[in-house]
């Protein structure tokens, strides 16, 4: 039986007007990582800023450690893998293959960048383990930002606006809640979690900038093989018929 591959026709992940701002935000993320990494490189204890912030967080959450432990579970590798699989299946069910590609690629790239490049490069440790940037926060942030891009961009699925906003709020809340929880359970310094968020944002936006033109090229190639009677994708991978659709 022949395998039917996604056509990738339809709207791009990022609108044309958002591509340059996305590039600027990626550059800003790179600068933040470089600055934070340089300021904390090869440290084995909290600096003065982290010490004050961490102490305040721990004092507020000391009575809620069970809740903090539950929130930290969101960033565990197994949990990230399961949530990522669910999100990919949801994108495919909603006929948003670009969204599925964005989630898979950005989560894998962000995790690999954090664990294999940035942590060894900066060498910051907590309890003997490399800590900057936070791998937990990187995983959750990359998933959350990818979900927000899919739900807010031109390729957003046809869901009620209230539901889309609720899902985006939940994704953002997970990122915000994870940061103090990681500090409270002594997994990371506060600046480690900021680094994880920044890696997640930058990686997702960079992936979206790559996925859009690549999938558009695939759509044009597929249309060319299908013959002159097939719908012709436009330059952004959108078919001429799709351009006439009302906003989702």
N, C-alpha and C positions, 0 to 999 in steps of 0.2 A: 504494500500500500504506500502510495506516495505521501511524503510529508509536506504539509501545507505551511509554508513559512509566512510570517506576518508581512503585510504589504507596506507598512509604515506610511501609507497615505494619510493625509489630513493635516491638522494644525501642528506647528512646531511647539517645542517645550517653552521656548522663550520668544516673545515678540521681537520683531526687528528693532523696535525702539529701546528694548531692554538689553540688547547685546553689549553695547558700549558701556552702560553703567555696570553690567555684570562683570565685564573685564576690569573696570576700575575697582570694583569690590574685591575681585580676586587678588589684584595687586596689593590692596590694603591688607587683606588677610595674610599675604606673604610677609609684608612688613611687620605686622603685629607678631607673627610667629618668630621672625628673626629677632625682633627686639626683646620679646619675653624670653626666648630661648637664650639669648646672649646674657641677659641680666640674671638668669637663674642657672646657667650652665655649670655642671659638676658640683652643684650644692647638694649637701646631704641633710640639710635642715631648712626650716622656713626662714626666709629673709624677714626684715622688719615689717614690711607691708603684709606679706602673707601671714605672719605671726599674729598681727592684730586682727585681721579679717577671720582667720581660722579660729582664733580664740572666741570671737563674738559668735560665730556660727555654732561652735561646739557648745557654748554656754546656753544657747537658745534651744538646741536640739537634744541636749543630754537626756531629757525626760521622754524623748520620742525616738529612741534608738531602734526600736522594732520597725517603726514606719520608715526610718532611714534605710534600714537593711532591705526592706521590700522595694524601695525606690531604686536602690543600687542594683538590684537584680535585673532591672531593665537593661543595664549596660553589659551584663554578662554575655559572653560569646554565644552561648546556646540560645539565650533569649533573643539576642539580636538576629541570629540566624532564623529563628522561628517567625519573628515579626516580619523580617524581610521577605520570607517565603510567602506569608499571607498577603503582604502588600503587592508582591509581584503577581500572585494569582488574581487579586482584585483588579489590578490594572489590565490583565489579559481578559478577564471577564467583562470589563467595561470597554474593551476594544481600544486600549491605550497602550500599545506595545512599546512606544517610545518611553512612556513612564516606567514600564517594567525594566527596560534596559537601563534607564537612568538610575533606578534604585539599586539594581544588582552591581553595576559598574562603580557607582560612586561609593557605595558601602565597602566594596572590596578594595578599591584604590585608597580610600581614606584610611582604612584599617592597616593596609600594608605600608602606607606612607608613615603612619604614626609609629607602628611597632618596629619596622625594619630600617627606617631612615632617621626620623626625628628623635626618637628616644635614644638610640645609640649616639647620634650626633651631639646632642646637648648633655647627655649623661647625668641628668639630675636624678637623685634617688630619694626614696622615702622608705625607711625600714629595709634598706638594702636592695629594693626593686626600682627599676627605672620608672620615672613618674611623669615626665613632661614630653609631650602633652598627654592628657588622660585618654587611654584607649576606650574606657567606658563612655566617656562623653563624646569621643569621636564617633563611635558607632551609633549612639542615639541621635546625635546632632545630624549626621549624614542622612539617616533615615528620615528624620523630621523635616529637614530642609528639602529633601527630595519630594516628600509628600506635599509640602507647601507649594513647590514649583509646579507639580502636576495639577494640584487643585486650583491654583490661582492663575496659571498661564493660559495661553491660547488653546492648549491641548486638554483643558480641564474636562472631566466627564460631565455628562448631563445629569447632575444631581441638584436637588433643591439648594438654593444659595445658603439658606440657614444651616443645612447639613454640612456643606463645604466649609463654611466659616467655623462651625463647631469642631470639625475634624482638624482644621488648621490650628485652632486654639489648643486642642488636646496635644497636638504634636509640639507646639511651642512650649506648653506647660511642662511636658516631659523633660525637655532640655533644661528649662529653668530649675525644676525641682531636683534634677540629678546632681547639679553642682554642689549645693550645700550638703546633700546626703553623702556624697563622696568624701567631703571634708569631715563630716561628723563621724564617719566610721574609720577615719584615719587611712583612707586609701590614697588620697591626693591632697596636695596643697591647693588653695583656691586658684592660683594662677595656672596650675595644671589643667583645671577644668575649663578655664577661658581658652587655653590653647587648643583643647579638644573641640570646643565649639567653633573656633576659627578655622581649624582644619576641615571640619565638616562643611561649613558654609562654602569655603573656597573650593573644595573638591567637587561638591555638587554643581556649583555654577560652572566650573571648568568642564565637567563632564557634559553638562547640558549644551555648552557651546560646541562641543565635539560631536555629540550625538545628533544634533539637528542637521548639520550638513551631511554627515555620513548616511543617515537614514533617508534624507532627501535624495541623495545620489542613488541609493538602492531602489528607491521608489521609481526614479526616472529610468533606471536600467530595466526594471521589471516591466514598466510600461512600454519601453522600446521593444523588448522581446515579445510582448503581447500583440504588437502590431498596431497599425494606424487607427483601428476602430476602438482601442482602449482609451479610457480617460487619461489625459495628459497631465502629469503632476507639474505644478508651477515650481519656480526656483527654490521655494522653501519646502518642497515635498508635498505641498497641498494640491490636490486635484482641482481642476477648474470648476468641477461641480461642487466640491467642498467649499470653495471660496464664496459660493452663494448662500451658504448656510448661515442662519442667524447665530449670534453669540450663544455659547452654551451657558 
